[in-house]
Amino acid sequence: MTEKHNFYRLYSDLAWLWPMWGDVEKEYADWCNFVVKLINKYAKIPAKSLLDITCGGGKNVFNLRKHFEVTGIDISPVMLKQAKELNPDCEFLQGDMRFFSLEKTFDAILMDDGVSYITNRDDLKAAFTIAFQHLDPGGVLIVGPDFTTETFIQNQTVTTPANIKISPDGVEVIFIENYYDPDPNDDVYEGTMLYLIRENGKLRIETDFHRLGLFPINVWRKTLMRAGFEINENTYPENNSNFVVFSCVKPG
């Protein structure tokens, strides 16, 4: 997964597009408010510190830092640079969600949609085990799949215009996502991204191909429980869909 990640253009040479994808103070705030409510509901200890695993460009950190002392970790140095620029008072570290080891634990952990890049069940278990090890007893891990085998829509295509408040002068961008599962018998689907970029009216089209994990919902449940968590299930409504979100408590 680490080697392939380096070829995902959205997190490398096209990372300059990422700040334009979504409104950090609106779209991401809604999701983060939901995360905060789940943490406050299920935590058995006061939640003061939070680790954001696969923090990306730091948009969730921007909102969560209002409630917690936040540390972010991600595999992409380009995205970590963006996260630090957006959140200069927060600590950011480079690491793989399956293998990292920090010298401290946290009251809460968010493992956001970067977990979708895990494409086999052993790695999924490894990531949840690492999260368990970095969580204080009584703390909560918030995690959920973008898609499960049961919710995946074949050949789904989503089009999103860039946030004009963030776009540089003379730059217009349309993000197009297409999701396709070429083999329903494995745990992988394809995400093909098209970026329609107009700079002073001149169009160029960039492409980006992502391999992503697709597991049955029971695989998520069983893997989280085998890592040691007590799990609770909720749903988050977005774009006319309801996404499963697990609130996972570390006993003790």
C-alpha positions as CSV (number, residue, x, y, z in Angstrom):
1,M,0.0,0.0,0.0
2,T,2.8,2.4,0.8
3,E,4.5,2.2,-2.6
4,K,1.2,2.5,-4.4
5,H,0.2,5.5,-2.4
6,N,3.2,7.4,-3.8
7,F,1.5,7.3,-7.2
8,Y,-1.8,8.8,-6.1
9,R,-1.5,12.1,-7.8
10,L,-4.0,13.9,-5.5
11,Y,-1.5,13.3,-2.7
12,S,1.6,14.2,-4.6
13,D,2.0,16.3,-7.8
14,L,-1.7,17.3,-7.8
15,A,-2.0,17.9,-4.1
16,W,-2.4,21.7,-4.8
17,L,-5.9,20.8,-5.9
18,W,-6.9,19.3,-2.5
19,P,-7.6,22.6,-0.6
20,M,-10.2,23.4,-3.3
21,W,-12.1,20.2,-2.8
22,G,-14.7,20.9,-0.1
23,D,-15.3,23.8,2.3
24,V,-13.2,23.3,5.4
25,E,-15.5,25.6,7.5
26,K,-18.8,24.0,6.3
27,E,-18.6,20.6,4.8
28,Y,-15.9,19.3,7.1
29,A,-17.3,21.1,10.1
30,D,-20.6,19.1,9.8
31,W,-18.7,15.8,9.8
32,C,-16.4,16.8,12.7
33,N,-19.4,18.0,14.8
34,F,-20.8,14.5,14.3
35,V,-17.5,12.9,15.4
36,V,-17.4,15.1,18.5
37,K,-20.9,14.1,19.5
38,L,-20.0,10.4,19.1
39,I,-16.9,10.8,21.2
40,N,-18.7,12.6,24.0
41,K,-21.5,10.0,23.9
42,Y,-19.3,6.8,24.1
43,A,-16.1,7.8,25.8
44,K,-15.7,6.5,29.3
45,I,-13.0,9.1,30.1
46,P,-12.8,12.9,29.5
47,A,-11.6,13.3,25.9
48,K,-9.0,16.0,25.7
49,S,-6.5,14.6,23.2
50,L,-7.2,13.2,19.7
51,L,-5.1,11.4,17.1
52,D,-6.3,11.9,13.5
53,I,-5.0,8.9,11.6
54,T,-4.7,9.6,7.8
55,C,-5.2,13.3,8.5
56,G,-4.5,14.3,4.9
57,G,-4.4,18.1,4.3
58,G,-5.7,18.8,7.9
59,K,-9.3,19.9,7.2
60,N,-10.7,17.7,9.9
61,V,-7.9,18.8,12.3
62,F,-8.9,22.4,11.6
63,N,-12.4,21.7,13.0
64,L,-11.5,19.2,15.7
65,R,-8.8,21.4,17.3
66,K,-11.6,23.5,18.7
67,H,-12.5,20.6,21.0
68,F,-9.3,18.6,21.5
69,E,-5.5,18.8,21.5
70,V,-5.0,17.2,18.0
71,T,-2.1,15.3,16.6
72,G,-2.2,14.3,12.9
73,I,-0.5,11.4,11.1
74,D,-0.4,10.7,7.4
75,I,1.8,8.9,4.9
76,S,2.1,11.8,2.4
77,P,4.7,14.5,3.2
78,V,2.9,16.8,0.7
79,M,-0.4,16.5,2.5
80,L,1.3,16.9,5.9
81,K,2.8,20.2,4.7
82,Q,-0.7,21.4,3.8
83,A,-2.0,20.3,7.2
84,K,0.7,22.2,9.0
85,E,0.1,25.4,7.0
86,L,-3.7,25.1,7.9
87,N,-3.0,24.2,11.5
88,P,0.3,25.7,12.6
89,D,-0.2,25.0,16.3
90,C,-0.8,21.2,15.9
91,E,1.7,18.4,15.7
92,F,1.9,16.4,12.5
93,L,3.9,13.2,11.9
94,Q,4.6,11.0,8.9
95,G,3.6,7.4,9.2
96,D,1.8,4.4,7.7
97,M,-1.6,3.7,9.4
98,R,-0.6,0.0,9.7
99,F,2.9,0.3,11.2
100,F,3.5,3.5,13.1
101,S,4.5,3.7,16.8
102,L,4.3,6.8,18.9
103,E,5.5,7.3,22.5
104,K,2.1,8.4,23.8
105,T,-1.6,7.4,23.8
106,F,-4.7,9.5,23.2
107,D,-8.2,9.8,24.6
108,A,-9.8,9.6,21.2
109,I,-8.8,8.6,17.7
110,L,-10.3,9.4,14.3
111,M,-9.4,7.1,11.5
112,D,-11.0,8.9,8.5
113,D,-11.5,7.9,4.9
114,G,-7.8,7.2,4.4
115,V,-8.7,3.7,5.7
116,S,-10.3,3.1,2.4
117,Y,-6.8,2.6,0.9
118,I,-6.4,-0.7,2.9
119,T,-7.1,-3.4,0.3
120,N,-6.7,-6.7,2.3
121,R,-8.0,-8.0,5.6
122,D,-4.6,-8.5,7.3
123,D,-3.8,-4.9,6.8
124,L,-7.2,-3.8,8.1
125,K,-6.6,-5.8,11.3
126,A,-3.1,-4.3,11.6
127,A,-4.5,-0.7,11.3
128,F,-7.2,-1.4,14.0
129,T,-4.6,-3.0,16.2
130,I,-2.3,0.0,16.0
131,A,-5.2,2.3,16.8
132,F,-6.1,0.1,19.8
133,Q,-2.5,0.4,21.1
134,H,-2.5,4.2,20.8
135,L,-5.8,4.6,22.6
136,D,-6.3,5.2,26.3
137,P,-8.5,2.7,28.2
138,G,-12.0,4.1,28.0
139,G,-11.2,6.1,24.9
140,V,-13.0,6.0,21.6
141,L,-11.9,5.2,18.0
142,I,-14.2,6.7,15.3
143,V,-13.9,4.9,12.0
144,G,-16.1,3.8,9.1
145,P,-16.0,2.7,5.5
146,D,-16.8,4.8,2.5
147,F,-18.4,1.7,1.0
148,T,-19.1,-1.8,2.1
149,T,-19.9,-4.8,-0.2
150,E,-23.5,-4.2,0.6
151,T,-23.6,-0.5,-0.1
152,F,-21.3,-0.2,-3.1
153,I,-23.0,1.1,-6.3
154,Q,-21.3,-0.1,-9.5
155,N,-20.0,2.6,-11.8
156,Q,-21.1,5.4,-9.5
157,T,-20.0,8.8,-10.7
158,V,-19.8,12.0,-8.7
159,T,-19.1,15.5,-9.9
160,T,-17.9,18.3,-7.6
161,P,-17.0,21.8,-8.5
162,A,-14.0,23.4,-6.7
163,N,-14.6,25.8,-3.8
164,I,-14.3,29.1,-5.6
165,K,-13.3,30.8,-2.3
166,I,-10.1,28.8,-2.3
167,S,-9.4,28.6,-6.0
168,P,-6.5,30.8,-7.3
169,D,-7.3,33.7,-9.6
170,G,-8.0,32.4,-13.1
171,V,-8.3,28.7,-12.1
172,E,-11.5,26.7,-12.3
173,V,-11.6,23.0,-11.4
174,I,-14.2,20.2,-11.6
175,F,-13.6,17.0,-9.7
176,I,-15.0,13.8,-11.3
177,E,-15.0,10.5,-9.3
178,N,-16.0,7.2,-10.8
179,Y,-16.1,4.0,-8.8
180,Y,-16.0,0.5,-10.4
181,D,-15.5,-3.0,-9.1
182,P,-14.0,-5.2,-11.8
183,D,-14.1,-8.4,-9.7
184,P,-16.8,-8.8,-7.1
185,N,-15.0,-11.8,-5.7
186,D,-12.1,-9.8,-4.3
187,D,-11.8,-7.0,-1.7
188,V,-10.7,-4.2,-4.1
189,Y,-12.5,-1.6,-6.2
190,E,-11.2,1.1,-8.5
191,G,-11.5,4.8,-8.1
192,T,-10.8,6.8,-11.2
193,M,-10.5,10.5,-10.7
194,L,-10.6,13.1,-13.5
195,Y,-9.6,16.7,-12.8
196,L,-10.9,19.2,-15.3
197,I,-8.6,22.2,-14.8
198,R,-9.1,25.5,-16.6
199,E,-6.4,28.1,-16.2
200,N,-7.4,31.4,-17.7
201,G,-9.9,29.5,-19.8
202,K,-7.5,26.9,-21.2
203,L,-8.6,23.3,-20.3
204,R,-6.3,20.5,-19.3
205,I,-7.5,17.1,-18.0
206,E,-5.5,15.2,-15.5
207,T,-6.3,11.6,-14.5
208,D,-5.6,9.7,-11.2
209,F,-6.2,6.0,-10.5
210,H,-6.8,4.7,-6.9
211,R,-7.1,1.1,-5.6
212,L,-9.4,0.9,-2.6
213,G,-10.7,-1.7,-0.2
214,L,-14.2,-3.1,-0.3
215,F,-15.2,-5.4,2.5
216,P,-18.5,-6.8,3.8
217,I,-19.9,-5.0,6.9
218,N,-19.4,-8.1,9.0
219,V,-15.7,-8.0,8.2
220,W,-15.5,-4.5,9.7
221,R,-17.4,-5.6,12.8
222,K,-15.4,-8.8,13.4
223,T,-12.0,-7.2,12.7
224,L,-12.7,-4.3,15.1
225,M,-13.8,-6.7,17.8
226,R,-10.8,-9.0,17.3
227,A,-8.6,-5.9,17.8
228,G,-10.2,-5.6,21.2
229,F,-12.8,-3.0,20.8
230,E,-16.4,-2.8,22.0
231,I,-18.3,-1.5,19.0
232,N,-21.3,0.8,18.5
233,E,-22.9,1.5,15.2
234,N,-24.3,4.8,14.0
235,T,-25.0,6.3,10.6
236,Y,-23.9,9.6,9.1
237,P,-26.2,11.1,6.3
238,E,-24.4,12.7,3.4
239,N,-25.3,13.1,-0.3
240,N,-28.6,11.2,0.1
241,S,-26.8,8.2,1.6
242,N,-26.3,6.9,5.1
243,F,-22.7,5.9,5.9
244,V,-22.0,3.4,8.7
245,V,-19.8,4.9,11.5
246,F,-18.3,2.7,14.2
247,S,-17.7,4.2,17.7
248,C,-15.2,1.7,19.2
249,V,-14.4,1.8,22.9
250,K,-11.3,0.4,24.4
251,P,-12.3,-1.5,27.5
252,G,-10.7,-0.7,30.9
